[in-house]
Amino acid sequence: MAVNPRDTIGRAIWTTGIYDLAASEALFRLAAPGALHLDIGANIGCMTGLLATRAGLSGQVIAFEPHPVVGERLAENLARFARLPNAAPVEFRAVALGDAAGEAWLIDPDGFGNNTGLARLASANEQGGTVVKVERLDDVLGDRTAVLAKIDVEGHEAAVLRGAPKALTEKRLRHVIFEEHGGPDAESVRLLLRAGYSVFQLGWKMSGPVLAELAAPTVCKKYEAPNYLATCEPERVRAALSRGGWHALTNRPLAAEPGSVS
């Protein structure tokens, strides 16, 4: 991958080979060869590449990233992934996902220069930034089923899910790994529970990933964003994440290289 070592995400990949350890490990274990996977809020493509290598040549990945500057870096990395002999093809959609198709303001908040993962869609009473296209996940997915969707859209997770009532009702998203700062009572969690998903906290300890019930004490480190895992197959998820170790670190075929430094 091409990364910017001065950016928070780029520095993590450059120094450790991975970003967001718990989410990446869960993604690695649940992604399926030959299947469709979604990276919603792909940034520069760390998890997109992980999904592509796990899906294999017969699989497919769709990466959503609306930010024009970040999208350029993502496109560069997708070109690198395409040269890998066994990686799935990746469709890049330079759009945001929400509950209504149209346009929205994308805001670069304070600190964006040091962390390109902070860009967010404006709330209803905000303006300014960059105008980006917004699509509904149901419209993109149609009648297809995605084995896994990763959602990290800086507080806009519930809107993404509101734009996918068919996908949720028909269980066309088998597993959803998502960031949520609002805790177990957040709208995103409630939407998934009402749709019949089992939702867990996702964390880690030195020996491997941690899967915890919603009502359990938090398993998120204080310095990390809280991650959750929603699934139609809770027993399979429990079994997959009960084993210790870090498969995403030991078996991951993508290595970062410095580049795209601004």
C-alpha positions in Angstrom: 0.0 0.0 0.0 0.9 3.6 -0.4 0.5 5.4 2.9 1.3 8.8 4.4 3.3 8.1 7.6 2.3 11.5 9.0 -1.4 10.6 9.0 -2.9 8.6 11.9 -4.1 5.8 9.7 -1.1 5.8 7.5 1.3 5.8 10.5 -0.5 2.8 12.0 -0.2 0.8 8.7 3.4 1.9 8.2 4.5 0.9 11.7 2.3 -2.2 12.4 1.0 -3.3 9.0 -2.6 -2.9 10.0 -5.2 -0.4 11.2 -7.9 -1.0 13.8 -6.7 -4.4 15.0 -10.0 -5.8 16.4 -12.1 -4.9 13.4 -9.5 -6.1 11.0 -9.2 -9.5 12.8 -12.9 -10.0 12.8 -13.1 -9.0 9.2 -10.3 -11.5 8.3 -12.1 -14.3 10.0 -15.6 -13.7 8.7 -14.8 -12.7 5.1 -15.6 -15.6 2.7 -13.9 -16.6 -0.6 -16.1 -16.0 -3.7 -18.5 -13.7 -1.9 -19.4 -10.0 -2.1 -18.0 -7.7 0.6 -18.6 -4.0 1.3 -16.1 -1.4 2.7 -18.2 1.6 3.6 -15.9 4.5 4.5 -12.9 2.8 2.9 -10.4 5.7 3.4 -7.1 4.6 1.7 -8.1 1.0 1.5 -6.4 -1.0 4.3 -9.6 -3.1 5.0 -10.5 -3.0 1.3 -7.3 -4.8 0.5 -7.8 -7.2 3.3 -11.3 -8.1 2.0 -10.0 -8.4 -1.6 -7.4 -10.9 -0.6 -9.8 -12.9 1.5 -12.5 -12.9 -1.2 -10.2 -14.1 -3.9 -10.5 -14.0 -7.6 -14.1 -15.3 -7.6 -15.2 -12.7 -5.0 -16.0 -9.0 -5.2 -15.5 -5.9 -3.0 -17.3 -2.6 -3.3 -15.4 0.3 -1.7 -17.3 3.5 -0.8 -15.2 6.7 -0.2 -16.7 10.1 -1.0 -13.7 12.3 0.0 -12.0 13.5 -3.3 -8.5 13.7 -1.9 -8.7 10.5 0.1 -10.4 8.9 -2.9 -7.3 9.6 -5.0 -5.1 7.7 -2.5 -7.6 4.9 -2.4 -7.7 4.6 -6.2 -3.9 4.4 -6.2 -3.9 1.6 -3.7 -6.7 -0.2 -5.6 -4.5 -0.2 -8.7 -1.8 -1.9 -6.5 -4.3 -4.5 -5.2 -5.3 -5.3 -8.8 -1.8 -6.5 -9.6 -2.0 -9.1 -6.8 -2.5 -12.6 -8.4 -5.3 -13.7 -6.2 -7.2 -10.6 -5.1 -10.9 -10.0 -5.8 -11.8 -7.2 -8.2 -12.8 -4.0 -6.3 -15.4 -1.6 -7.5 -14.7 2.0 -6.3 -17.8 4.2 -5.7 -16.8 7.8 -4.9 -20.0 8.4 -3.0 -21.4 8.5 0.5 -24.2 6.2 1.7 -27.2 7.6 3.5 -31.0 7.3 3.9 -31.8 9.3 0.8 -30.2 9.6 -2.6 -29.0 13.1 -3.5 -26.1 15.3 -2.4 -24.6 16.3 0.9 -21.9 18.5 2.4 -18.7 16.6 3.4 -16.8 18.5 6.1 -13.1 18.3 7.0 -13.1 19.0 10.8 -10.2 20.3 12.8 -7.5 17.6 12.8 -8.3 16.3 9.4 -4.8 17.1 8.2 -3.4 14.6 10.7 -6.2 12.1 10.5 -8.0 11.7 7.2 -10.5 9.4 8.8 -12.2 12.3 10.5 -14.1 13.7 7.5 -17.9 13.5 8.0 -21.2 14.4 6.4 -22.7 17.6 7.7 -25.8 17.5 9.9 -29.0 19.1 8.8 -28.2 22.6 10.0 -24.6 22.6 8.7 -23.2 23.8 5.4 -19.8 24.2 3.9 -17.1 21.8 2.8 -17.4 19.7 -0.4 -20.6 18.6 -2.1 -20.6 14.8 -2.6 -23.1 12.4 -4.1 -25.2 10.2 -1.7 -26.7 6.8 -2.6 -28.8 4.3 -0.7 -27.3 1.0 0.1 -30.5 -0.8 -1.0 -30.2 0.8 -4.4 -26.5 -0.3 -4.8 -27.0 -3.8 -3.4 -30.3 -4.7 -5.1 -30.9 -8.4 -4.8 -27.4 -9.4 -4.0 -26.1 -10.5 -0.6 -23.0 -9.3 1.0 -21.3 -11.7 3.4 -19.7 -8.8 5.3 -20.1 -5.0 5.4 -17.7 -2.8 7.3 -19.1 0.7 8.2 -17.0 3.5 9.5 -18.5 6.8 8.5 -17.9 9.1 11.5 -21.3 9.2 13.2 -23.3 8.6 10.0 -23.7 4.8 10.6 -27.4 4.9 11.4 -28.2 6.9 8.2 -26.4 4.2 6.2 -28.5 1.5 7.8 -31.7 3.5 7.3 -30.9 3.4 3.6 -30.9 -0.4 3.7 -34.3 -1.5 5.0 -34.5 -4.3 2.4 -31.0 -5.5 3.0 -31.6 -5.7 6.7 -35.1 -7.2 6.5 -34.0 -9.9 4.0 -30.7 -10.4 5.8 -28.7 -9.5 2.6 -25.9 -8.3 5.0 -24.8 -11.4 6.8 -22.3 -9.7 9.1 -21.9 -5.9 9.8 -18.8 -4.6 11.6 -19.3 -0.9 12.5 -17.9 1.9 14.5 -20.4 3.6 16.9 -19.5 6.2 19.5 -23.1 6.3 20.8 -22.8 3.1 22.8 -25.2 0.1 23.0 -28.3 2.4 22.9 -27.3 4.2 19.7 -29.7 4.3 16.8 -27.5 2.1 14.6 -27.6 -0.7 17.2 -31.3 -0.4 17.7 -31.9 -0.6 13.9 -30.0 -3.8 13.7 -31.6 -5.4 16.8 -35.1 -4.6 15.4 -34.1 -6.2 12.1 -33.3 -9.4 14.0 -29.5 -9.3 14.1 -27.5 -10.3 17.2 -25.2 -7.4 18.1 -21.9 -7.8 20.1 -19.2 -5.5 21.4 -15.9 -6.0 19.6 -12.5 -5.5 21.3 -9.2 -7.2 21.9 -6.6 -8.3 24.4 -3.1 -9.5 23.9 -4.1 -13.1 23.1 -6.7 -12.2 20.5 -10.0 -10.7 19.7 -12.8 -10.2 22.3 -16.5 -10.7 21.5 -18.8 -9.5 24.3 -22.5 -9.1 24.9 -24.0 -5.6 24.6 -24.8 -5.5 28.3 -21.3 -6.6 29.4 -18.8 -4.0 30.6 -17.2 -2.2 27.7 -14.3 -4.0 26.0 -13.1 -1.0 24.0 -9.8 0.5 24.9 -10.2 4.2 26.1 -8.0 5.4 23.3 -9.9 3.6 20.5 -13.2 4.0 18.8 -15.9 1.5 19.9 -16.6 -1.2 17.4 -19.6 -3.5 17.2 -20.4 -6.7 15.3 -24.0 -7.5 14.1 -24.7 -10.9 12.6 -27.4 -13.2 11.3 -25.2 -16.1 12.4 -24.3 -15.6 16.1 -23.1 -19.1 16.8 -20.8 -19.0 13.8 -19.4 -15.7 14.9 -18.8 -16.9 18.4 -16.9 -19.9 17.1 -14.9 -17.9 14.6 -13.8 -15.3 17.2 -13.3 -17.7 20.2 -9.9 -18.8 19.0 -6.8 -16.8 20.1 -4.1 -15.4 17.9 -3.9 -12.8 15.2 -4.5 -14.3 11.8 -4.8 -10.9 10.1 -1.2 -10.2 11.2 0.4 -13.6 10.5 -1.4 -14.4 7.2 -2.0 -11.0 5.7 -0.4 -10.8 2.2 -0.5 -7.1 1.8 2.4 -5.0 3.0 2.6 -1.2 3.3 5.3 0.9 1.6 5.9 4.6 2.1 4.4 6.9 -0.5 1.7 9.4 -1.3 3.2 11.7 1.4 1.7 15.1 1.3 
